[in-house]
Structure formats: structure tokens, C-alpha cells
């Protein structure tokens, strides 16, 4: 019996559906292969093959990409995708598409893959933004050809093949490490550590930070990082001069090594929450520069 999928009055044979997904998979890295569904619907009304329709579609039949890039966020330890909640509305108001990814913090490879997966939803070239360990993630994921620029926020940026610890161990431990605990193989931030992590937020916001934290596997910083996107792409770096989680001097070292455009703010480890407009301005500047 022939299986079929019905949507908007169009019957798609199972064989054609498989053709469709195979062809999309073959072209997953190309923005030009986003086909307007109405083109497919019209073709199937006339009994045409999906594969032939996609292969022969003209540029006028494909989605028109917007002028603005897509902003994709990667979060770090003791946070989740909501840590960008104050910056996202500012970017949306400017007309940017925004995607804030969620990392499981199990392996660098998995987190980088999760970020790359989000690129398939991007409507244009990607400005990839990483905070803290999210910098490690975008260092690996940012080698993807769809990424046009990188923004690091108080973030790590390892050399190709290094672990995150290689650079961290060059500088004295920060106060945050007096306030962590390992529970069932994951490193959690104790309530007492939130002041070191986000000391320039209100008490209510600090409680929210602690409540929504995601904790890494204990060996996450010991894992090699494949690739170094900051060697290939235009890069911006936001240094938090009052950071008590990642040494400000380490941040300055990393920014200098990558020849980044540097913005320094008097903030804790979370300037996207304490000074969201400054962070927004840096991201907007990176996006505007790749449009020129």
C-alpha cells in the first residue's frame, strides 16, 4: 500500500519524501537551497518529482535571504540559553533573527554539534556569540562556513587541539572555585558562589541565575577542542574587568592572541545581564561589519 503525507491538500508519496530529505541533507550547508514550500506544492499538484524541482529551482523561486545576519548564542557553565534574555529583545527590535542554543555540557564535540545544528534555521550568515565556556564551543563550531563573525563575552578561546584548561591554568584561580561542588559527576555552583559569578546583579536576579544553572561534567575542560575559528573569522571580544570567574588578564591575553576588536566593561562575569546594551552594541557592530 502506498504511504502518503497530506499537507495543504497536496499528497506527497513516501518515495518523493525520502528524495526530498536526502537532497536537503546533501545541501545542508548551502543557504541557497532553501526552497519556498509553495514551489514544491505547485510542482506536486502537477505531478513533478521533488528532486527535479529542487535541483532546477531558480533563485527567484528560493527564499530571499534578509539583509541582516542571524545571531546565534552559545552559553557557558552555570547558565542556560536564557542568560541572553536581556540582549535578545534589543537585537529583535533591530530586525535580527536570533537563536539561543542549549548546551548539555557533556562534551565539547556534542555542544559544538548542537550549535551547528541551529545554523540550519538561520536565515542568513551567522554571527556566533559565546559566553564563558561558550567561547570554547564557538571556537569549534565557528569553523563552519555559515559563520561569518565571532563575538566572545568573558570567554575562553583555545588553540586548535588544546583543552580549555591549557589557557586557564596559565593564570591564578579565581574566587569562584571556592564555591563549587561535584555532585554525581557534575560541577555545580553553590549559592554562595553566585556573588562571585554575577555580583553586579540584583539579589533576585542572582537567585534566578542559581536556579537556572546547567552544570558540566567534571572532565569537560580536559577535552581537546577541534578547530580554532578565531583564526579564520572576524572576531570581537568583551572583557569583564571585574570578572571573578575568568581572570580579566586571561581575557585580555586571549583577545590579543586572536587579534580581536576589544571592548572592556566594568562588569562581573555576566555583562550580558548586567550591561546588556553594551553587549548588544558589540554584537550589532559585528553584524553590521559583515554586511559591508
N, C-alpha and C positions, 0 to 999 in steps of 0.2 A: 504494500500500500504506500502510495506517495505521501510523505510527510510534507506539510507546508506551514508557513508562518504568515499570518494575516495581520496587516497593519495599514490603516488608512485605505482599506479597500483593495490593497494590492497583495496578491498571493505570490510568495517567493518560494520556489522549490528548494528543498533541502540542498540539492547539489549546487544550486546557484548561491545559497547562503554560505556554503563552505568555500566556494570560489571567492566570494566577497571578503570573508575574513582572512583567507590566505593572502589575497592581494594586499589587503590593508597591512598585514604583518610584514609582507615583503617591502612595504614602503613606509614603515613606521617612523623613519627619521626625516621624512620629507614633508614640509608644511604644504607643498603644492598638491599633495594627494588627498586633501580634504574635499570630498565631493558633496555638493549640495544634494540633500536627500530627494528634493523634487526632481532632479535629473534622473536618479535611479527609479523613482516612481513612474515617471513618464516612459522610461525605457521599458519597464516591465509591463506597463499597460500595452505596449506594442510587441511584447514577447521577446525583447532583446536580452542577451546574456549580460549579467553584471560585469563579468571580467572584461568583455569588449567595451562596455560603456565606460568603465573607469579608465581603461587603457587609452580610450580615444577622446576623453573629455577635454574640451578646450579650456583655456584659462578663464574665459568668460563664464563657464559653467561651474567653476570651482568657487569655494567660498573666498570672498575678498578679505585678505588679512588686514586688520586695522593698522593705523599708523603707529600706535603705541605698542611697546613690548609688553610681555606678560611678566609679572613679578612673582617669583616662586620663593617661598621661605622654607628654611630648614631650622629646626630648633635644636637646642643643646640639652645638657643634663639638667635634671630637676626643673623641667619645664615641659610644655607641650606646644602644639601649634597655636594655642590661644595667647601665647606670650606676645604675639604681634597684633593683638586686638586694638591697640590704640593707633597703630600705624596704618593698618589696612583701610579704615574709613577715609583717611586722607588721600590715599592712593586711588581708591574707588571714586572719590569726588573728582579727581583729575582725569578719570576715564580709563585708568589702567585695569586690566584683568589681573586678579590676584588669586594665588593658590598657596595655602599654608599647609605644608605636609606634616604627617605624623610619623615619627621615627620610633621603633621599638627598642632601640639602644641595646641590641643583642650583638650585632656585628657591624663593622664599618661597611662591609660589602652589601649587607641587606639594607642598611639605611640609605646608602648611595643608590641602590636599585629602586628603592621606594620613591626617592626624589626623581629619578629619571622617568619612572612610570608616570609621574604627574605631567611631564612635558607633553604627553600625548593630548592633554586637554588644553594646552597653551594655544592661544590664537595668534601668536607671533613669536619672534625671537625672545629668548628668556633672559631676564636679569635675575641671577640666582643669589639669594641672600642667606647667609648663615650666621648664627649667633653661637658663641662659645664652642662646644663640640660640633655644632652645626657647621663651623668653618672647616673641620676635618671632612665632613660629609660633602660639602660643596667643592672642596679641593679634589675629591674623587669624582663626584657626579658632574662637575663642571667641564670635564673634558669632552662631553657630548657636544656634537656640532650645533645643536639647537641653542646652546648657551652663548650669549653674546657679551655678557659682562658679569662681574662678580662683586658682591659687597660683603665684607666681613665686619661683624659687630662684636668687639671684645672677644675675638675668636682665634682658635688655632688654625694653622695653615702649614701642615707638614710638607717636607720634601717627598718626592716620589719614592715609595718603598719604606719610608720611615714610619715609626709609630707616633702617636700623639705625644707620648711621654718623652720622646727624644728632645724636643724643644722645651717642654715643661720642666724637665729636670735640670736645665741649664740655669734656672733661677730659683731663689728660695721659695719654699712652700708658703702659700697664702693662708690667712687665718681661717678660711672656710674648712680646711682639712682637720681642724679641731672639733668640727661639728658634724661629722658623718658617721654612719654605722652600716655594717654589712648585715643584711637580713636575707636569708635564703639565696645567697649568691649575688645579690644586687646591693649597690651602694646608695643609701638613702640619705637625704639631708634632714638632720634633726631640726625641730622647731627653733632651737637656739641658733642655728646657722643661717636662718633667713635674714637676720640683721646684717650678716656679712655678705650675703648674696644680693640683697635688694634693700640696703639700708636707707635709700632715699625715697622709698615708697611709704605710703601711709600704713598704719598698723593693719587696717582692714585689707589693703592690697597685699601686704606681706602674708597674711593668713591665707589669702587666695592662692598665692604663689606656692605655699607649702602644700595646700590641699590638692593642687593640680599637678604636682611634680611627677615626672616619669624618671625612674631610676635605671641606671645602666648595669649590665652585667659587670662583674668585678674586673674582668680582663679586657674590657673594651679599649682602653688606652694602650694596651700592649699589642694591638693588632696592626699589622702593616697597612699603610694607606696606598692603594694603587692609583698612580697618576698625580699630577700637580697642575691643576687647571690654571692656577695663578701665573704660571709661566707662559700661558698661551692667550689669556684673555685680559682686557682692560679691567683693572681692579681698584676698588676703593676700600678704605679701612677706617672704621670708627674706633678710636682709642678711648677707653673709660679711665680717666686719670685717677679716680678714687676707687677703682676696682679692687676688691679684696678676695676675688675668686681666681682670676688670671692676672698675674703680675703686669701692671702697666708697662714696665720696661720690656717684658717679653712681647707685649703687643706692639710696642714701637719697633722692636727688633724685627718682628715678622713683617710689619708694614714696610719697613725699609728694604728687607730682603726681596719682597715681591714688587718693589718699586710702585707701591700703591699711592693713590691720591688720599692723603690722610686728613681726617677731621678729628680733633681731640675735644672731648666734652668732659666737664667735671661731673662725673656720674658714677654710680655703682656699676655692678656687672650687667645691669639691665636698662641701658639707656632707652631702649625701645618702649619701656614702660614709664620711665621717669622723665625722659625728654623726647617724646615721640615725634615732635615736629622737626627736631634736628636730624633724627634718623630718617624721617620721610624726605627731607631735603637732600640728603646724600643719595638715597635711592632714586629719587626723581632726577637728580643730576646725572647719575649713571645711565638712566634710561634715555634721557634727552641726548646724551653724548653719542649713543649708538644709533640714534636716528639721523645724525648729521652726516 
